[in-house]
Amino acid sequence: MSVIFFISYWTYESWASNSPWFLKYFFLVLGLFFLLVSLKPKNRKGWVYFTADDYGLHFPSSSSPSDDPVFLDVAWKDVGNIKREKVYGNAYGVSIELKITQNEIDSHFYNEVRANKILGCSQMRGEYFVIAYGNNAFQKIPHAIEQLLAIKRANI
C-alpha cells in the first residue's frame, strides 16, 4: 500500500491536472502511515490459534493482551472430532470439538463466543464445545487435520 501511495505522490502532476494541491500531500501522509504500520514488529508477528503436542491441544487466551498469554491445555482424551467443514457461508475451515467446562469457555474463548452469539451460531455439539478456524488460518486444511489426527491417535 505504501508503494502505491508513494508512486501517486511522485507522479501526481502527470495525472492530476485540476486536483487540489493538498491531495498530493495526502498521498504522502498515507504512504508514510502505511510504511510505519508495516514496519512495526508486532504487526508482522503471526497469530497462534493453538499448538499441539503429545499431551494435547493448547489454546492461548483470546482475552490476554500480553505477549505471554495464558494457555488452556486440553488433553487428547477431551478432544472430539477434528474435521474440515463449512465454517461460515461457503468458506471451509477446521473444526475441533473440545470437552471443556463453561468456566474455561468463558475465560479462553470469550471473544469467539460473543461473536457467535451476535451471529446466532451455536458452538455446542452435545457435551463438546466446538471451535472453528477459517480457511485462511491454514495453508492446507486436509494436511493440518491429518497431522492433528496422527498426533491424537499416537497419544490416546
C-alpha positions as CSV (number, residue, x, y, z in Angstrom):
1,M,0.0,0.0,0.0
2,S,2.8,2.4,0.9
3,V,4.4,1.9,-2.6
4,I,1.1,2.8,-4.3
5,F,0.7,6.0,-2.3
6,F,4.3,7.0,-2.8
7,I,4.0,6.5,-6.6
8,S,0.8,8.5,-6.5
9,Y,2.7,11.3,-4.7
10,W,5.6,11.3,-7.1
11,T,3.5,11.2,-10.3
12,Y,0.8,13.5,-9.0
13,E,1.5,16.3,-11.5
14,S,1.3,14.0,-14.5
15,W,-2.2,12.6,-13.8
16,A,-4.0,15.1,-11.5
17,S,-4.4,18.2,-13.7
18,N,-7.0,20.2,-11.8
19,S,-7.0,18.4,-8.5
20,P,-6.3,20.3,-5.2
21,W,-2.6,20.6,-4.2
22,F,-3.2,19.1,-0.7
23,L,-4.3,15.8,-2.3
24,K,-0.6,15.3,-3.3
25,Y,0.5,15.6,0.3
26,F,-2.4,13.4,1.4
27,F,-0.9,10.6,-0.6
28,L,2.5,11.2,1.0
29,V,1.0,11.1,4.5
30,L,-0.9,7.9,3.7
31,G,2.2,6.3,2.3
32,L,4.2,7.2,5.4
33,F,1.4,5.9,7.7
34,F,1.2,2.5,6.0
35,L,5.0,2.3,5.9
36,L,5.2,2.9,9.7
37,V,2.4,0.4,10.3
38,S,4.1,-2.3,8.2
39,L,7.5,-1.8,9.9
40,K,6.0,-2.2,13.4
41,P,7.2,-5.7,14.5
42,K,4.0,-6.6,16.4
43,N,2.0,-6.2,13.1
44,R,4.2,-8.8,11.3
45,K,4.0,-11.3,14.1
46,G,1.7,-14.2,13.3
47,W,-1.2,-15.2,15.4
48,V,-1.1,-18.6,17.2
49,Y,-4.5,-20.2,17.2
50,F,-3.4,-23.3,19.1
51,T,-0.4,-25.6,19.4
52,A,-0.5,-29.4,19.6
53,D,1.9,-31.9,21.2
54,D,1.8,-35.4,22.7
55,Y,-0.1,-34.1,25.7
56,G,-3.0,-32.4,23.8
57,L,-4.0,-29.1,22.3
58,H,-3.0,-25.7,23.9
59,F,-5.1,-22.6,23.2
60,P,-3.9,-19.1,24.1
61,S,-6.5,-16.9,25.9
62,S,-8.3,-14.6,23.5
63,S,-8.7,-12.0,26.3
64,S,-5.0,-12.0,27.2
65,P,-3.4,-8.8,25.6
66,S,0.1,-9.6,26.9
67,D,3.0,-11.0,25.0
68,D,3.0,-14.0,27.3
69,P,-0.6,-15.4,27.0
70,V,-2.2,-17.9,29.4
71,F,-2.8,-21.2,27.7
72,L,-5.8,-23.6,28.1
73,D,-4.4,-27.1,28.0
74,V,-6.9,-29.7,26.6
75,A,-5.8,-33.4,26.9
76,W,-6.3,-35.6,23.8
77,K,-8.9,-37.6,25.7
78,D,-11.0,-34.4,25.9
79,V,-10.7,-33.7,22.2
80,G,-13.5,-35.0,20.0
81,N,-13.8,-34.8,16.2
82,I,-11.3,-32.8,14.2
83,K,-12.6,-32.2,10.7
84,R,-13.0,-30.0,7.7
85,E,-16.4,-28.4,7.4
86,K,-18.2,-25.3,6.3
87,V,-17.4,-22.6,8.9
88,Y,-19.5,-19.7,7.5
89,G,-21.1,-19.2,4.1
90,N,-19.2,-21.2,1.6
91,A,-15.9,-21.0,3.4
92,Y,-14.4,-24.1,4.8
93,G,-12.2,-24.5,7.8
94,V,-11.1,-26.8,10.6
95,S,-13.5,-27.5,13.5
96,I,-12.3,-29.0,16.7
97,E,-14.6,-30.4,19.4
98,L,-13.4,-29.9,23.0
99,K,-14.8,-31.3,26.2
100,I,-14.2,-28.3,28.5
101,T,-16.1,-26.5,31.3
102,Q,-18.2,-23.4,30.9
103,N,-15.7,-21.6,33.0
104,E,-12.9,-22.5,30.6
105,I,-15.0,-21.5,27.7
106,D,-15.7,-18.1,29.3
107,S,-12.1,-17.4,30.2
108,H,-10.3,-18.6,27.0
109,F,-12.9,-18.2,24.2
110,Y,-14.8,-15.1,25.3
111,N,-14.4,-13.2,22.0
112,E,-15.4,-16.1,19.9
113,V,-18.5,-16.9,22.0
114,R,-19.5,-13.3,21.9
115,A,-19.2,-13.0,18.2
116,N,-21.1,-16.2,17.6
117,K,-23.9,-15.1,19.9
118,I,-24.3,-11.9,17.8
119,L,-24.3,-14.1,14.6
120,G,-26.8,-16.5,16.2
121,C,-24.5,-19.5,15.9
122,S,-24.3,-22.3,18.5
123,Q,-20.9,-23.7,19.4
124,M,-22.1,-26.7,21.3
125,R,-22.4,-30.3,20.0
126,G,-23.7,-32.3,22.8
127,E,-21.2,-32.0,25.6
128,Y,-18.5,-30.7,23.3
129,F,-17.6,-27.0,22.7
130,V,-16.7,-26.5,19.0
131,I,-14.0,-24.1,18.0
132,A,-13.5,-23.4,14.3
133,Y,-10.8,-21.7,12.2
134,G,-11.4,-20.4,8.7
135,N,-9.5,-21.5,5.6
136,N,-7.0,-18.6,5.8
137,A,-5.7,-19.9,9.1
138,F,-4.0,-23.0,7.5
139,Q,-2.1,-23.4,4.3
140,K,-3.6,-26.9,3.5
141,I,-6.6,-27.9,5.7
142,P,-6.5,-31.6,4.9
143,H,-2.8,-31.8,5.8
144,A,-3.3,-29.9,9.0
145,I,-6.2,-32.2,10.0
146,E,-4.2,-35.3,9.2
147,Q,-1.3,-34.1,11.3
148,L,-3.6,-33.4,14.3
149,L,-5.3,-36.7,14.0
150,A,-2.0,-38.6,13.8
151,I,-0.7,-36.9,17.0
152,K,-4.1,-37.6,18.7
153,R,-4.0,-41.3,17.6
154,A,-0.4,-41.7,18.8
155,N,-1.3,-40.4,22.2
156,I,-4.6,-41.9,23.2
